[in-house]
Protein backbone atom coordinates (compact mmCIF):
# COMPACT_ATOMS: atom_id res chain seq x y z
CA UNK A 1 0.00 0.00 0.00
CA UNK A 2 1.21 3.49 -0.81
CA UNK A 3 0.80 5.88 2.13
CA UNK A 4 0.72 9.69 1.93
CA UNK A 5 2.37 11.56 4.81
CA UNK A 6 1.94 15.35 5.13
CA UNK A 7 2.69 18.08 7.64
CA UNK A 8 6.33 17.06 7.89
CA UNK A 9 8.94 19.26 9.51
CA UNK A 10 11.78 20.38 7.23
CA UNK A 11 14.06 18.23 9.44
CA UNK A 12 12.33 14.94 8.53
CA UNK A 13 14.25 12.69 6.12
CA UNK A 14 13.56 9.47 4.23
CA UNK A 15 15.26 7.59 7.08
CA UNK A 16 12.93 9.17 9.68
CA UNK A 17 9.91 7.89 7.75
CA UNK A 18 11.44 4.45 7.19
CA UNK A 19 12.21 4.00 10.88
CA UNK A 20 8.85 5.38 12.04
CA UNK A 21 6.76 3.18 9.75
CA UNK A 22 9.11 0.23 10.29
CA UNK A 23 7.66 -0.14 13.79
CA UNK A 24 4.50 -1.42 12.12
CA UNK A 25 5.98 -3.74 9.50
CA UNK A 26 8.09 -3.96 6.37
CA UNK A 27 8.77 -0.72 4.49
CA UNK A 28 9.72 -1.09 0.82
CA UNK A 29 10.33 2.62 0.27
CA UNK A 30 10.10 5.88 2.20
CA UNK A 31 10.57 9.18 0.39
CA UNK A 32 10.29 12.82 1.40
CA UNK A 33 9.52 15.02 -1.62
CA UNK A 34 11.89 17.94 -2.26
CA UNK A 35 11.58 21.04 -4.44
CA UNK A 36 13.87 20.58 -7.44
CA UNK A 37 14.76 24.26 -7.59
CA UNK A 38 15.50 24.99 -3.95
CA UNK A 39 16.25 21.52 -2.60
CA UNK A 40 13.93 22.20 0.35
CA UNK A 41 11.42 19.68 1.63
CA UNK A 42 7.88 20.16 0.35
CA UNK A 43 6.86 18.84 3.79
CA UNK A 44 5.18 15.70 2.49
CA UNK A 45 6.23 12.26 1.36
CA UNK A 46 5.22 8.70 0.64
CA UNK A 47 5.80 5.34 2.31
CA UNK A 48 5.29 2.02 0.51
CA UNK A 49 4.38 -0.96 2.71
CA UNK A 50 3.74 -4.33 1.02
CA UNK A 51 1.38 -5.66 3.70
CA UNK A 52 -1.97 -3.83 3.62
CA UNK A 53 -2.90 -4.88 7.16
CA UNK A 54 0.35 -3.47 8.58
CA UNK A 55 -0.13 -0.32 6.51
CA UNK A 56 -3.67 0.20 7.84
CA UNK A 57 -2.42 -0.16 11.43
CA UNK A 58 0.36 2.36 10.74
CA UNK A 59 -2.15 4.83 9.27
CA UNK A 60 -4.50 4.43 12.25
CA UNK A 61 -1.72 4.84 14.83
CA UNK A 62 0.28 7.63 13.15
CA UNK A 63 -2.39 9.96 11.74
CA UNK A 64 -2.23 13.06 13.96
CA UNK A 65 0.88 11.85 15.79
CA UNK A 66 3.69 14.30 16.61
CA UNK A 67 6.92 14.05 14.60
CA UNK A 68 9.76 16.56 15.03
CA UNK A 69 7.40 19.07 16.65
CA UNK A 70 4.55 18.87 14.11
CA UNK A 71 1.42 16.72 13.92
CA UNK A 72 1.53 14.62 10.78
CA UNK A 73 -1.31 13.65 8.46
CA UNK A 74 -1.18 10.01 7.38
CA UNK A 75 -3.59 8.40 4.90
CA UNK A 76 -3.72 5.99 2.01
CA UNK A 77 -2.33 7.67 -1.10
CA UNK A 78 -4.72 8.23 -3.98
CA UNK A 79 -3.83 6.83 -7.38
CA UNK A 80 -2.79 9.14 -10.20
N, C-alpha and C positions, 0 to 999 in steps of 0.2 A: 504494500500500500504506500502511496506517495502522500506525505503529510506536509502541510503548509504551516510554517511557524513565523509569526509576525510580532512586532513590538520589541524586537531585539535591540539591546544596547550596542553601540558601536564597538564595544570591547569583545563581543561574542564572536567566536571563530567556528570553523567547521568542526574542530576537535571538541569544543564545548558541546555542540549539538550531538555529536557522535557519542560522547561520554554520557550525556544526560539521557538520551533515548536508549542507550545501551543497557540502562538499568531495567528496562522492560523487555528486552529481547535483542535479537540480531539486527544490526543496522548495516544495510548494504552500502548506503551513501548518505552523507550529510553535507549540505552545501549552503553557506551564506552567500547571498547575491550581492555583488559589488558593482558600483557605477564604473563603467569602462573609462570614462573621462577623468574622474577624480580619484578613483581607486577606493573611495569610501563605501562603507557598508550601506546598502539600501534598507537595512534594518528588518530584513525578512530573509527566509531561506526555506529549504526543503529537506526532508529526511525520508529516505526510502527504507521501509521495513518489509521483509518478505512474508512475514506471518501476520495476517490480518487481525487475528485475535490479540496478539501482542501490541500491534499498532493501535487498536481501539482502546486498550487499557492505557497506553501511553497518552493518547489524546485525552481520555477522561481524567487522568491524574495530573497532566501538565497544563491543560488549558486554564489560564488565569494564574498560574504559578509564578513566583518571583524568580528572575534570573538576572544576575548582575544589576540589581536595583530597579528593574522594570518588570511589570507583569506581562507575560507573553500570551499570545493568542495561538492556539494550536487546534487545527482541524484538518479533516481529510481534504487533500488538494483536489481542485476541480480539473477535469480534463480540458485540453486545448480545443 
